Amino acid sequence: VQLVESGGGSVQPGGSLTLSCAASGSISSIYVTAWYRQAPGKQRELVASITRGGSTNYADSVKGRFTISRDNAKNTVDLQMNSLKPEDTAVYYCNARVVPQTPEGFGSWGQGTQVTVSS
């Protein structure tokens, strides 16, 4: 499956952005779709994920601020980011694990989209 992210940009602290991940195939059939991020000099980290059944999981650092959702009609997985902080600045990547046998951190990746939070 091919993934294309969009929606990144620059925003002031406290602002909001919505990232969108478009899949080439049926996104509703993908086992897990996730958003990761990588800040300069840091390792890539899991931000949020949503399973085929609709279960969601969030990193502690974004709980209550970010929401992951899937739109089957548009074939996208979106990440709504509110109350953004400078520490949210990173390149955000969409990831898809089509089958359960694919280990976390593997599978298909998008090209990434930059999010910058700065005053």
TIMI-2910 file (N, C-alpha, C, CB; in pm, 1 decimal, decimal comma, always signed):
<rs>
+----------+----------+----------+----------+----------+----------+----------+----------+----------+----------+----------+----------+------+
!      n_x !      n_y !      n_z !     ca_x !     ca_y !     ca_z !      c_x !      c_y !      c_z !     cb_x !     cb_y !     cb_z ! resn !
+----------+----------+----------+----------+----------+----------+----------+----------+----------+----------+----------+----------+------+
!    +84,0 !   -118,4 !     +0,0 !     +0,0 !     +0,0 !     +0,0 !    +88,2 !   +124,2 !     +0,0 !    -95,4 !     +0,1 !   +121,6 !  Val !
!    +48,7 !   +223,4 !    -78,0 !   +122,5 !   +349,7 !    -81,7 !    +49,2 !   +453,4 !     +1,8 !   +140,3 !   +399,6 !   -227,5 !  Gln !
!   +128,0 !   +534,2 !    +72,9 !    +71,9 !   +633,6 !   +164,1 !   +123,9 !   +771,6 !   +127,4 !   +106,6 !   +599,7 !   +310,9 !  Leu !
!    +35,8 !   +869,7 !   +133,7 !    +73,8 !  +1008,2 !   +106,1 !    +17,9 !  +1096,2 !   +216,8 !    +22,2 !  +1054,9 !    -34,1 !  Val !
!   +108,9 !  +1167,7 !   +287,0 !    +66,1 !  +1257,8 !   +393,4 !    +47,4 !  +1398,9 !   +340,4 !   +167,4 !  +1257,6 !   +507,8 !  Glu !
!    -39,3 !  +1471,8 !   +407,7 !    -59,1 !  +1613,1 !   +376,7 !   -105,6 !  +1684,2 !   +502,4 !   -161,5 !  +1632,1 !   +261,1 !  Ser !
!    -98,5 !  +1818,2 !   +498,9 !   -153,5 !  +1896,8 !   +608,2 !    -52,5 !  +1956,3 !   +702,7 !   -244,8 !  +1814,7 !   +684,6 !  Gly !
!    +75,2 !  +1927,5 !   +684,1 !   +175,0 !  +1986,3 !   +771,9 !   +189,7 !  +2135,3 !   +747,8 !   +308,2 !  +1917,6 !   +753,1 !  Gly !
!   +266,6 !  +2199,4 !   +835,9 !   +289,0 !  +2342,0 !   +821,3 !   +342,9 !  +2402,1 !   +948,9 !   +161,4 !  +2411,8 !   +781,0 !  Gly !
!   +337,9 !  +2533,8 !   +954,3 !   +385,5 !  +2606,6 !  +1071,8 !   +267,4 !  +2665,7 !  +1147,1 !   +485,0 !  +2717,6 !  +1031,3 !  Ser !
!   +275,5 !  +2660,3 !  +1278,7 !   +167,3 !  +2711,0 !  +1362,3 !   +226,0 !  +2762,3 !  +1492,9 !    +60,5 !  +2601,2 !  +1388,9 !  Val !
!   +157,4 !  +2856,7 !  +1555,5 !   +201,4 !  +2908,2 !  +1683,7 !   +162,1 !  +2813,3 !  +1796,1 !   +142,9 !  +3046,9 !  +1708,1 !  Gln !
!   +234,0 !  +2819,3 !  +1907,8 !   +194,6 !  +2736,3 !  +2022,5 !    +48,9 !  +2759,7 !  +2059,9 !   +284,7 !  +2765,4 !  +2143,3 !  Pro !
!    -19,2 !  +2651,2 !  +2090,0 !   -161,8 !  +2657,9 !  +2120,3 !   -250,6 !  +2640,5 !  +1999,2 !   -193,2 !  +2787,4 !  +2185,1 !  Gly !
!   -191,5 !  +2641,9 !  +1882,2 !   -268,8 !  +2629,1 !  +1759,4 !   -302,7 !  +2484,7 !  +1725,5 !   -193,6 !  +2690,9 !  +1645,4 !  Gly !
!   -368,0 !  +2468,1 !  +1610,2 !   -413,6 !  +2336,1 !  +1566,7 !   -373,9 !  +2308,9 !  +1422,1 !   -565,3 !  +2324,4 !  +1582,4 !  Ser !
!   -355,8 !  +2182,2 !  +1392,3 !   -333,0 !  +2135,3 !  +1256,2 !   -398,0 !  +1999,4 !  +1241,0 !   -181,1 !  +2128,6 !  +1222,9 !  Leu !
!   -437,8 !  +1967,3 !  +1118,4 !   -488,5 !  +1834,1 !  +1089,1 !   -403,2 !  +1772,6 !   +978,8 !   -638,5 !  +1838,9 !  +1047,7 !  Thr !
!   -344,6 !  +1658,2 !  +1009,5 !   -269,1 !  +1582,5 !   +910,4 !   -358,9 !  +1475,9 !   +849,6 !   -142,9 !  +1518,6 !   +973,4 !  Leu !
!   -338,1 !  +1448,0 !   +721,5 !   -417,0 !  +1346,9 !   +654,4 !   -324,9 !  +1248,4 !   +584,2 !   -514,5 !  +1410,9 !   +554,8 !  Ser !
!   -357,8 !  +1120,7 !   +593,5 !   -281,3 !  +1014,6 !   +529,1 !   -374,5 !   +943,5 !   +431,6 !   -221,0 !   +914,3 !   +634,7 !  Cys !
!   -344,0 !   +953,7 !   +303,6 !   -424,5 !   +889,4 !   +200,8 !   -357,3 !   +759,7 !   +157,6 !   -445,1 !   +983,5 !    +79,6 !  Ala !
!   -437,3 !   +652,9 !   +151,3 !   -384,1 !   +522,1 !   +113,9 !   -427,6 !   +485,3 !    -27,7 !   -430,2 !   +414,4 !   +213,7 !  Ala !
!   -341,4 !   +406,7 !    -94,6 !   -371,5 !   +366,6 !   -232,0 !   -477,8 !   +257,9 !   -237,9 !   -245,4 !   +318,5 !   -301,2 !  Ser !
!   -485,9 !   +179,1 !   -129,1 !   -585,8 !    +73,9 !   -124,7 !   -693,8 !   +107,6 !    -23,7 !   -521,4 !    -60,1 !    -91,1 !  Gly !
!   -773,9 !     +9,0 !     +9,2 !   -881,1 !    +29,5 !   +105,8 !   -823,5 !    +43,5 !   +245,7 !   -982,1 !    -86,3 !   +100,6 !  Ser !
!   -835,3 !   +162,4 !   +301,5 !   -773,9 !   +187,0 !   +431,2 !   -846,7 !   +112,9 !   +541,9 !   -771,6 !   +335,5 !   +461,1 !  Ile !
!   -972,6 !    +79,2 !   +518,8 !  -1049,5 !     +8,5 !   +621,2 !  -1003,2 !   -135,2 !   +638,0 !  -1197,0 !    +10,8 !   +586,8 !  Ser !
!   -928,6 !   -188,8 !   +540,1 !   -881,7 !   -326,8 !   +549,7 !   -743,5 !   -338,2 !   +612,3 !   -880,0 !   -389,6 !   +413,2 !  Ser !
!   -677,1 !   -225,2 !   +634,4 !   -542,5 !   -225,3 !   +692,0 !   -549,6 !   -260,4 !   +840,8 !   -474,0 !    -87,3 !   +671,8 !  Ile !
!   -462,9 !   -348,0 !   +885,6 !   -465,6 !   -396,2 !  +1024,0 !   -447,3 !   -280,5 !  +1123,5 !   -356,0 !   -502,5 !  +1045,5 !  Tyr !
!   -340,8 !   -203,3 !  +1106,3 !   -316,4 !    -87,6 !  +1191,8 !   -260,3 !    +26,0 !  +1106,6 !   -218,8 !   -123,5 !  +1308,1 !  Val !
!   -315,8 !   +143,7 !  +1122,5 !   -260,2 !   +264,6 !  +1060,8 !   -215,0 !   +356,4 !  +1173,8 !   -365,6 !   +336,4 !   +966,8 !  Thr !
!    -96,3 !   +410,9 !  +1159,1 !    -39,2 !   +488,1 !  +1269,2 !    +29,6 !   +614,4 !  +1218,7 !    +59,7 !   +402,7 !  +1347,9 !  Ala !
!    +44,4 !   +706,9 !  +1309,7 !   +124,7 !   +826,0 !  +1287,6 !   +245,3 !   +818,4 !  +1380,0 !    +42,0 !   +956,5 !  +1312,4 !  Trp !
!   +362,2 !   +839,7 !  +1320,9 !   +487,8 !   +850,2 !  +1394,6 !   +542,6 !   +990,9 !  +1372,4 !   +591,3 !   +740,4 !  +1348,9 !  Tyr !
!   +639,6 !  +1029,1 !  +1454,9 !   +708,7 !  +1154,8 !  +1431,5 !   +855,9 !  +1140,0 !  +1468,0 !   +643,8 !  +1268,9 !  +1512,1 !  Arg !
!   +935,9 !  +1223,0 !  +1404,2 !  +1078,7 !  +1223,6 !  +1432,5 !  +1127,5 !  +1367,3 !  +1437,0 !  +1157,2 !  +1141,9 !  +1326,9 !  Gln !
!  +1174,1 !  +1406,1 !  +1553,8 !  +1230,7 !  +1539,2 !  +1572,4 !  +1381,1 !  +1532,6 !  +1546,1 !  +1201,2 !  +1593,3 !  +1716,1 !  Ala !
!  +1442,7 !  +1645,3 !  +1512,9 !  +1586,9 !  +1646,2 !  +1486,0 !  +1667,1 !  +1589,4 !  +1602,4 !  +1633,6 !  +1787,8 !  +1455,9 !  Pro !
!  +1754,0 !  +1494,2 !  +1571,8 !  +1839,7 !  +1435,8 !  +1673,5 !  +1772,5 !  +1334,5 !  +1764,3 !  +1895,6 !  +1542,6 !  +1755,7 !  Gly !
!  +1646,8 !  +1302,0 !  +1734,1 !  +1573,6 !  +1206,1 !  +1818,5 !  +1527,4 !  +1087,2 !  +1736,1 !  +1452,5 !  +1273,9 !  +1886,2 !  Lys !
!  +1493,7 !   +981,3 !  +1805,2 !  +1442,6 !   +862,6 !  +1738,3 !  +1297,2 !   +882,3 !  +1698,1 !  +1456,6 !   +739,6 !  +1828,6 !  Gln !
!  +1257,5 !   +809,5 !  +1595,1 !  +1117,9 !   +813,0 !  +1553,2 !  +1032,5 !   +752,0 !  +1664,2 !  +1097,4 !   +736,8 !  +1418,1 !  Arg !
!   +919,9 !   +815,2 !  +1694,7 !   +832,6 !   +765,9 !  +1800,8 !   +688,2 !   +754,9 !  +1752,4 !   +840,4 !   +857,6 !  +1923,2 !  Glu !
!   +618,3 !   +659,5 !  +1811,0 !   +477,0 !   +640,9 !  +1779,9 !   +395,8 !   +751,4 !  +1845,3 !   +427,6 !   +502,1 !  +1826,8 !  Leu !
!   +310,0 !   +815,4 !  +1767,8 !   +224,2 !   +922,5 !  +1818,8 !    +83,5 !   +869,0 !  +1847,3 !   +217,9 !  +1039,7 !  +1717,8 !  Val !
!    +26,0 !   +801,2 !  +1749,5 !   -109,7 !   +749,9 !  +1763,8 !   -132,5 !   +640,8 !  +1660,5 !   -214,4 !   +863,3 !  +1748,3 !  Ala !
!   -224,1 !   +550,0 !  +1692,1 !   -256,3 !   +442,5 !  +1599,0 !   -404,0 !   +409,4 !  +1606,9 !   -171,9 !   +317,9 !  +1628,2 !  Ser !
!   -454,6 !   +350,5 !  +1498,9 !   -593,9 !   +306,3 !  +1494,5 !   -597,9 !   +171,6 !  +1424,6 !   -685,5 !   +410,6 !  +1421,7 !  Ile !
!   -668,5 !    +76,8 !  +1485,4 !   -675,7 !    -56,5 !  +1428,9 !   -791,3 !    -69,0 !  +1330,1 !   -689,9 !   -159,4 !  +1539,5 !  Thr !
!   -794,1 !   -180,9 !  +1261,0 !   -902,4 !   -208,7 !  +1166,8 !  -1037,1 !   -205,5 !  +1238,2 !   -881,3 !   -345,2 !  +1098,6 !  Arg !
!  -1037,1 !   -245,2 !  +1365,2 !  -1160,6 !   -247,1 !  +1442,1 !  -1196,7 !   -111,9 !  +1502,6 !  -1150,0 !   -348,7 !  +1550,9 !  Gly !
!  -1106,7 !    -15,6 !  +1488,7 !  -1136,8 !   +118,4 !  +1538,6 !  -1075,6 !   +151,8 !  +1673,5 !  -1282,6 !   +135,0 !  +1547,6 !  Gly !
!  -1000,9 !    +60,0 !  +1731,2 !   -935,6 !    +89,7 !  +1858,9 !   -819,9 !   +186,3 !  +1837,1 !   -885,4 !    -40,0 !  +1926,5 !  Ser !
!   -807,1 !   +279,0 !  +1930,6 !   -702,3 !   +380,9 !  +1917,5 !   -602,6 !   +372,6 !  +2032,8 !   -764,4 !   +521,3 !  +1912,1 !  Thr !
!   -483,7 !   +423,0 !  +2006,6 !   -378,0 !   +424,9 !  +2106,8 !   -298,6 !   +552,4 !  +2087,7 !   -286,1 !   +298,9 !  +2096,4 !  Asn !
!   -258,8 !   +615,8 !  +2197,7 !   -187,3 !   +742,3 !  +2191,2 !    -63,4 !   +741,4 !  +2280,1 !   -279,2 !   +856,4 !  +2231,1 !  Tyr !
!    +37,9 !   +814,2 !  +2236,6 !   +152,4 !   +838,5 !  +2323,7 !   +105,9 !   +926,7 !  +2438,6 !   +271,0 !   +904,9 !  +2245,6 !  Ala !
!   +165,5 !   +907,2 !  +2555,6 !   +126,0 !   +985,5 !  +2672,6 !   +140,6 !  +1135,2 !  +2646,6 !   +209,6 !   +945,1 !  +2794,3 !  Asp !
!   +239,9 !  +1172,9 !  +2569,2 !   +268,9 !  +1314,3 !  +2546,8 !   +161,9 !  +1386,1 !  +2464,3 !   +401,9 !  +1327,8 !  +2478,2 !  Ser !
!    +75,7 !  +1309,8 !  +2396,4 !    -25,4 !  +1373,7 !  +2311,4 !   -168,2 !  +1341,9 !  +2355,8 !     -6,4 !  +1330,5 !  +2167,3 !  Val !
!   -184,6 !  +1259,2 !  +2456,4 !   -319,2 !  +1223,4 !  +2503,3 !   -395,9 !  +1348,3 !  +2543,7 !   -311,6 !  +1124,9 !  +2622,1 !  Lys !
!   -520,3 !  +1354,9 !  +2498,3 !   -605,2 !  +1469,5 !  +2530,3 !   -586,8 !  +1586,4 !  +2435,5 !   -578,4 !  +1515,0 !  +2669,9 !  Gly !
!   -483,9 !  +1581,8 !  +2352,2 !   -458,9 !  +1691,3 !  +2256,6 !   -474,2 !  +1645,1 !  +2111,5 !   -318,1 !  +1748,9 !  +2277,7 !  Arg !
!   -435,7 !  +1520,9 !  +2082,9 !   -440,3 !  +1467,9 !  +1946,2 !   -551,9 !  +1365,5 !  +1935,4 !   -304,4 !  +1404,4 !  +1906,2 !  Phe !
!   -612,4 !  +1357,6 !  +1817,8 !   -715,5 !  +1258,2 !  +1790,4 !   -690,3 !  +1195,1 !  +1655,1 !   -856,0 !  +1321,2 !  +1795,5 !  Thr !
!   -683,5 !  +1062,5 !  +1652,2 !   -667,2 !   +990,5 !  +1526,1 !   -803,7 !   +936,1 !  +1484,6 !   -561,6 !   +874,8 !  +1539,4 !  Ile !
!   -831,3 !   +944,6 !  +1355,5 !   -960,7 !   +896,9 !  +1306,9 !   -944,6 !   +845,2 !  +1164,9 !  -1067,9 !  +1009,5 !  +1312,7 !  Ser !
!  -1039,0 !   +762,7 !  +1125,2 !  -1034,7 !   +703,5 !   +991,1 !  -1161,7 !   +740,6 !   +916,0 !  -1018,4 !   +548,8 !   +998,4 !  Arg !
!  -1146,2 !   +783,6 !   +793,1 !  -1259,9 !   +814,6 !   +706,5 !  -1259,6 !   +713,4 !   +592,2 !  -1252,9 !   +962,6 !   +652,2 !  Asp !
!  -1344,5 !   +612,7 !   +603,3 !  -1344,5 !   +506,4 !   +502,2 !  -1390,0 !   +557,8 !   +366,0 !  -1434,6 !   +391,5 !   +546,7 !  Asn !
!  -1477,8 !   +654,9 !   +365,3 !  -1526,9 !   +708,3 !   +238,5 !  -1415,9 !   +781,0 !   +162,2 !  -1644,8 !   +803,1 !   +263,0 !  Ala !
!  -1332,1 !   +854,0 !   +236,1 !  -1221,8 !   +927,7 !   +174,2 !  -1094,8 !   +844,0 !   +166,3 !  -1194,2 !  +1055,7 !   +251,6 !  Lys !
!  -1094,9 !   +727,7 !   +233,9 !   -977,8 !   +640,0 !   +237,6 !   -858,4 !   +709,1 !   +302,1 !   -941,3 !   +594,2 !    +96,8 !  Asn !
!   -884,7 !   +778,3 !   +411,3 !   -778,7 !   +850,9 !   +480,1 !   -780,7 !   +820,9 !   +629,5 !   -792,5 !  +1001,4 !   +456,1 !  Thr !
!   -665,7 !   +841,4 !   +690,9 !   -655,3 !   +843,1 !   +836,6 !   -602,1 !   +981,1 !   +874,5 !   -561,2 !   +726,5 !   +891,0 !  Val !
!   -676,4 !  +1050,4 !   +956,8 !   -641,2 !  +1187,2 !   +993,3 !   -588,0 !  +1194,9 !  +1135,9 !   -762,0 !  +1278,5 !   +977,8 !  Asp !
!   -504,5 !  +1293,0 !  +1159,4 !   -454,8 !  +1320,8 !  +1293,9 !   -486,7 !  +1466,2 !  +1324,8 !   -300,3 !  +1291,9 !  +1306,3 !  Leu !
!   -585,1 !  +1486,8 !  +1410,1 !   -621,9 !  +1621,4 !  +1453,6 !   -533,4 !  +1657,6 !  +1571,5 !   -773,9 !  +1630,5 !  +1491,8 !  Gln !
!   -459,0 !  +1766,3 !  +1558,5 !   -364,2 !  +1806,2 !  +1662,6 !   -405,7 !  +1941,9 !  +1718,0 !   -218,5 !  +1811,1 !  +1607,1 !  Met !
!   -440,0 !  +1944,9 !  +1844,5 !   -480,2 !  +2068,1 !  +1911,9 !   -379,9 !  +2103,8 !  +2021,1 !   -621,7 !  +2053,9 !  +1971,4 !  Asn !
!   -386,3 !  +2226,1 !  +2066,0 !   -299,2 !  +2273,9 !  +2174,6 !   -153,8 !  +2237,7 !  +2147,8 !   -343,7 !  +2215,0 !  +2309,7 !  Ser !
!   -109,3 !  +2267,5 !  +2028,4 !    +25,8 !  +2228,3 !  +1988,6 !   +131,8 !  +2300,0 !  +2069,8 !    +47,1 !  +2255,9 !  +1841,3 !  Leu !
!   +240,3 !  +2227,7 !  +2095,2 !   +352,3 !  +2278,6 !  +2173,5 !   +479,1 !  +2276,8 !  +2087,8 !   +372,0 !  +2194,8 !  +2303,1 !  Lys !
!   +576,5 !  +2357,8 !  +2122,3 !   +702,3 !  +2355,5 !  +2044,9 !   +763,8 !  +2216,0 !  +2037,4 !   +803,3 !  +2451,9 !  +2106,5 !  Pro !
!   +747,2 !  +2136,9 !  +2142,3 !   +803,1 !  +2001,7 !  +2142,3 !   +731,2 !  +1905,5 !  +2048,9 !   +800,0 !  +1946,5 !  +2280,7 !  Glu !
!   +620,9 !  +1949,4 !  +1988,0 !   +553,8 !  +1868,6 !  +1886,2 !   +617,9 !  +1887,0 !  +1748,5 !   +405,3 !  +1904,7 !  +1879,9 !  Asp !
!   +712,1 !  +1978,9 !  +1739,6 !   +780,3 !  +2002,3 !  +1612,7 !   +855,6 !  +1877,6 !  +1569,7 !   +876,2 !  +2121,6 !  +1623,7 !  Thr !
!   +827,6 !  +1831,7 !  +1448,3 !   +887,3 !  +1708,1 !  +1397,7 !   +838,6 !  +1684,6 !  +1255,3 !   +851,9 !  +1586,7 !  +1489,1 !  Ala !
!   +899,7 !  +1585,2 !  +1191,4 !   +843,9 !  +1532,1 !  +1067,3 !   +749,2 !  +1419,1 !  +1106,6 !   +957,3 !  +1481,8 !   +968,1 !  Val !
!   +628,2 !  +1426,0 !  +1058,8 !   +526,1 !  +1327,1 !  +1092,4 !   +510,7 !  +1230,4 !   +975,2 !   +389,9 !  +1395,9 !  +1126,2 !  Tyr !
!   +508,5 !  +1101,2 !  +1007,7 !   +500,6 !   +996,1 !   +907,7 !   +377,4 !   +909,7 !   +930,3 !   +626,9 !   +910,1 !   +910,1 !  Tyr !
!   +314,8 !   +871,3 !   +821,9 !   +205,5 !   +775,7 !   +827,5 !   +262,6 !   +635,6 !   +803,9 !    +94,8 !   +810,4 !   +722,4 !  Cys !
!   +209,7 !   +540,5 !   +876,3 !   +256,9 !   +401,9 !   +866,3 !   +138,5 !   +307,6 !   +858,8 !   +347,1 !   +365,2 !   +986,3 !  Asn !
!   +150,4 !   +204,2 !   +777,4 !    +43,5 !   +105,7 !   +764,6 !   +100,2 !    -34,4 !   +777,6 !    -29,9 !   +121,7 !   +630,6 !  Ala !
!    +40,9 !   -109,6 !   +868,2 !    +70,8 !   -251,5 !   +881,0 !    -52,6 !   -324,9 !   +829,9 !   +106,8 !   -292,1 !  +1030,7 !  Arg !
!    -39,2 !   -382,6 !   +711,5 !   -155,7 !   -440,0 !   +644,1 !   -205,0 !   -565,9 !   +715,5 !   -121,9 !   -472,3 !   +498,3 !  Val !
!   -111,3 !   -645,0 !   +766,0 !   -148,4 !   -770,7 !   +831,7 !    -89,4 !   -774,9 !   +972,6 !    -99,6 !   -892,9 !   +748,6 !  Val !
!   -147,1 !   -852,1 !  +1064,3 !    -98,0 !   -856,3 !  +1202,4 !    +45,7 !   -907,0 !  +1214,6 !   -188,2 !   -943,4 !  +1285,3 !  Pro !
!    +91,4 !   -985,7 !  +1117,2 !   +224,4 !  -1043,4 !  +1125,3 !   +335,0 !   -940,4 !  +1107,3 !   +239,0 !  -1151,1 !  +1022,5 !  Gln !
!   +300,9 !   -824,3 !  +1055,6 !   +401,3 !   -719,4 !  +1037,3 !   +433,7 !   -655,7 !  +1171,4 !   +352,0 !   -612,4 !   +937,0 !  Thr !
!   +561,1 !   -657,7 !  +1211,3 !   +597,1 !   -600,8 !  +1342,0 !   +574,1 !   -450,2 !  +1345,7 !   +743,3 !   -631,7 !  +1375,1 !  Pro !
!   +551,2 !   -400,6 !  +1465,8 !   +536,5 !   -256,2 !  +1484,5 !   +663,8 !   -187,2 !  +1438,6 !   +505,4 !   -221,4 !  +1632,8 !  Glu !
!   +648,3 !    -78,2 !  +1367,0 !   +762,1 !     -4,8 !  +1314,8 !   +802,5 !    -45,8 !  +1174,2 !   +877,6 !    -21,9 !  +1405,6 !  Gly !
!   +736,1 !   -149,9 !  +1123,1 !   +762,4 !   -194,3 !   +986,1 !   +637,8 !   -170,0 !   +902,4 !   +803,7 !   -344,9 !   +982,0 !  Phe !
!   +634,8 !   -218,2 !   +779,9 !   +521,2 !   -197,4 !   +691,7 !   +547,0 !    -84,4 !   +593,8 !   +396,5 !   -168,7 !   +772,5 !  Gly !
!   +440,4 !    -20,8 !   +548,9 !   +450,5 !    +86,6 !   +450,2 !   +460,2 !   +221,5 !   +519,9 !   +329,7 !    +84,3 !   +354,7 !  Ser !
!   +537,6 !   +311,7 !   +458,8 !   +558,9 !   +445,0 !   +513,6 !   +530,9 !   +550,6 !   +407,8 !   +702,1 !   +459,3 !   +567,1 !  Trp !
!   +480,6 !   +663,1 !   +453,9 !   +467,9 !   +778,0 !   +366,2 !   +598,2 !   +855,4 !   +364,2 !   +351,9 !   +868,2 !   +410,4 !  Gly !
!   +598,5 !   +965,6 !   +289,6 !   +721,9 !  +1043,5 !   +273,4 !   +745,5 !  +1141,6 !   +387,7 !   +718,1 !  +1119,2 !   +142,5 !  Gln !
!   +643,7 !  +1164,2 !   +468,1 !   +657,4 !  +1253,8 !   +582,4 !   +609,7 !  +1394,4 !   +551,7 !   +800,7 !  +1258,1 !   +627,7 !  Gly !
!   +562,8 !  +1462,4 !   +655,2 !   +520,3 !  +1601,4 !   +643,0 !   +569,8 !  +1678,9 !   +765,2 !   +365,0 !  +1611,7 !   +629,3 !  Thr !
!   +624,1 !  +1796,4 !   +742,3 !   +685,4 !  +1874,4 !   +849,4 !   +580,5 !  +1952,0 !   +927,5 !   +789,9 !  +1970,2 !   +792,6 !  Gln !
!   +590,0 !  +1943,8 !  +1059,3 !   +508,5 !  +2025,4 !  +1149,3 !   +603,9 !  +2107,9 !  +1234,9 !   +413,2 !  +1936,4 !  +1238,8 !  Val !
!   +586,3 !  +2239,4 !  +1232,0 !   +670,1 !  +2329,8 !  +1310,1 !   +582,1 !  +2414,5 !  +1399,5 !   +756,8 !  +2419,0 !  +1218,3 !  Thr !
!   +609,5 !  +2409,7 !  +1528,8 !   +534,2 !  +2487,4 !  +1627,0 !   +629,9 !  +2588,9 !  +1688,1 !   +470,1 !  +2395,1 !  +1737,5 !  Val !
!   +605,8 !  +2714,5 !  +1657,3 !   +698,0 !  +2818,0 !  +1701,2 !   +627,8 !  +2952,7 !  +1705,0 !   +820,4 !  +2824,1 !  +1609,4 !  Ser !
!   +669,7 !  +3035,0 !  +1800,8 !   +615,3 !  +3169,7 !  +1807,5 !   +703,7 !  +3266,8 !  +1729,0 !   +602,0 !  +3215,1 !  +1954,0 !  Ser !
+----------+----------+----------+----------+----------+----------+----------+----------+----------+----------+----------+----------+------+
</rs>
